[in-house]
Amino acid sequence: MTLYAPDENEWGHEEEWRGPPTVFIIVEVRGAAGARIAEIQRRFDPKLAGRTPPHLTLTGSSGVGPIPGSVSGDEIRAALGAVAASVRPFEVKFERPERFMQTNIVVLPIDPHGAIRELHDRVARSGLPFQPAKFTFTPHVTLNYFATLTSDRINSLLRERVDEPMIVDHLMMSLARDPDRPVVIGEVPLLSA
């Protein structure tokens, strides 16, 4: 049996259908909170759990869009280093899970004010170029993304709680290019981390 394989004239070059490379600034959820969220993700969305560790996307989808992939890792690292050198590590608490923007994606929201907003704004004003954002600044950790959940499973996921705080003590650069798995290309610790 021969599988159908479209030729270049039908689908174009690979570069035409793959998304352009972009860089997101994330904070990995580590410690007890990270272990708890990873366990929830494994139960409700194993693909998400296997793709990336639990994380907060600080820039890339809300507030400001991603950094174009044409910006070098050294440029990004230098800008983030300047920001990180003036910010002390801090904790954030997770609110109750909720659906994200009228979707079936369930997230753990974080209050968008205070230290997390200040950190986001410092990165946004770092001199790095950012593409347009899809949403206003809505910090959160995603619990399900790829899995299509039944109403009962969504309701069950909405009842989950993460009481452990998240420690924000670093910034990571995550290179994304759909449909490939994101790759961490660098990490900068916050002051005294």
C-alpha positions in Angstrom: 0.0 0.0 0.0 1.3 3.4 -0.9 0.7 6.3 1.5 -0.3 9.6 -0.1 2.5 12.2 0.2 1.8 15.6 -1.2 4.6 17.1 -3.2 6.2 20.5 -2.8 4.0 22.2 -5.3 0.9 21.2 -3.4 2.0 22.0 0.2 4.9 24.3 -0.4 8.2 24.2 1.3 8.4 23.1 4.9 9.3 26.6 5.9 6.0 27.8 4.5 3.8 25.7 6.8 5.8 25.7 10.0 5.3 28.7 12.2 8.2 31.2 12.4 10.5 30.8 15.4 9.6 33.0 18.4 10.9 33.3 21.9 8.6 33.4 25.0 9.8 34.4 28.5 8.6 31.8 31.0 9.0 30.9 34.6 9.0 27.2 35.4 6.9 26.2 38.4 9.3 24.2 40.6 9.1 22.6 44.0 5.9 21.3 45.6 3.7 23.5 43.4 5.4 22.3 40.2 5.0 18.6 41.3 1.3 19.1 42.1 0.6 20.9 38.8 2.5 18.2 36.8 0.4 15.5 38.5 -2.8 17.3 37.5 -1.6 17.8 34.0 -0.7 14.1 33.7 -4.2 13.1 34.7 -6.1 15.6 32.6 -3.7 16.2 29.6 -0.8 13.8 29.3 0.3 15.4 26.0 0.7 18.8 27.7 2.5 17.1 30.7 4.9 15.4 28.3 5.6 18.5 26.2 6.8 21.1 28.8 7.1 21.3 32.6 4.5 23.4 34.3 5.2 27.1 33.7 3.9 30.6 33.7 4.3 32.4 30.4 5.4 35.9 31.4 5.7 37.3 27.9 4.6 35.9 24.6 0.9 35.5 24.6 -0.5 38.1 27.0 0.5 41.7 27.7 3.2 41.6 25.0 3.6 39.0 22.2 6.6 36.8 21.6 10.1 38.0 20.7 10.9 37.4 17.0 13.3 34.5 16.5 15.7 36.8 14.6 16.8 38.3 17.9 19.8 36.5 19.2 19.9 34.5 22.4 22.8 36.7 23.6 20.7 39.9 23.1 17.8 38.4 25.0 20.0 37.1 27.7 21.6 40.5 28.2 18.3 42.3 28.4 16.8 39.8 30.8 20.0 39.9 32.9 19.6 43.6 33.4 16.0 43.1 34.5 16.8 40.1 36.7 19.7 42.0 38.4 17.2 44.4 40.0 14.3 42.1 41.0 14.3 39.9 44.1 12.6 36.5 44.1 9.0 36.5 45.2 6.0 34.2 45.7 2.7 34.2 43.9 -0.4 32.3 44.9 -2.7 30.4 42.5 -6.3 31.3 42.4 -9.1 28.7 41.7 -8.9 27.1 38.3 -11.0 28.7 35.6 -11.7 28.4 31.9 -9.5 30.6 29.8 -11.3 33.2 27.7 -14.5 31.2 26.8 -12.5 28.1 25.8 -12.3 24.6 27.3 -8.7 25.3 28.3 -8.5 25.3 32.1 -5.8 27.4 33.8 -4.6 28.4 37.3 -4.9 32.2 37.3 -2.4 34.4 39.2 -3.4 37.9 40.4 -2.1 40.2 37.6 -1.1 42.9 40.0 1.8 43.4 42.3 5.3 41.8 41.9 4.3 39.7 38.9 3.0 42.7 37.0 6.1 44.7 37.8 8.3 41.9 36.5 6.3 41.6 33.3 6.4 45.3 32.8 10.2 45.5 33.3 10.7 42.7 30.7 8.3 44.5 28.4 10.3 47.8 28.7 13.7 46.0 28.5 14.3 47.2 24.9 13.6 43.8 23.4 11.2 43.8 20.4 7.9 42.1 21.0 5.2 41.1 18.5 1.6 42.1 19.2 -0.1 40.2 22.1 -3.2 38.1 21.7 -4.6 39.0 25.2 -4.2 41.6 28.0 -1.8 40.5 30.7 -3.4 37.4 32.2 -0.7 35.4 34.1 -1.6 31.8 34.6 -0.4 28.2 34.4 -2.2 26.0 31.9 -3.7 22.7 33.2 -5.1 21.3 30.0 -4.5 22.4 26.4 -4.4 19.5 23.9 -6.9 17.1 25.5 -10.6 17.5 24.6 -12.4 17.0 28.0 -16.0 16.0 28.6 -18.1 18.4 30.7 -17.6 16.0 33.7 -13.8 16.1 33.3 -13.8 19.9 32.9 -15.9 20.2 36.1 -13.5 17.8 37.9 -10.5 19.8 36.8 -12.2 23.0 37.9 -12.4 21.5 41.4 -8.6 20.9 41.7 -6.7 23.2 44.0 -3.0 24.1 44.2 -2.4 25.6 47.6 1.4 25.6 47.4 2.9 29.0 46.2 5.0 29.4 43.1 8.5 30.9 43.7 9.4 33.3 40.9 13.2 33.3 41.1 14.3 33.0 37.4 13.4 33.9 33.8 13.7 31.3 31.0 13.9 31.8 27.3 11.7 29.3 25.4 12.1 29.0 21.7 8.9 28.0 20.0 8.2 27.0 16.5 4.9 25.2 15.8 4.4 22.4 15.5 7.7 21.5 17.3 8.1 21.2 21.0 9.4 24.4 22.7 13.0 24.3 23.7 14.5 26.2 26.6 17.5 28.1 25.3 18.6 29.9 28.5 17.8 30.9 32.0 18.7 34.0 34.1 18.3 33.9 37.9 16.7 36.8 39.7 18.7 38.9 42.1 20.1 36.7 45.0 18.4 33.6 43.6 
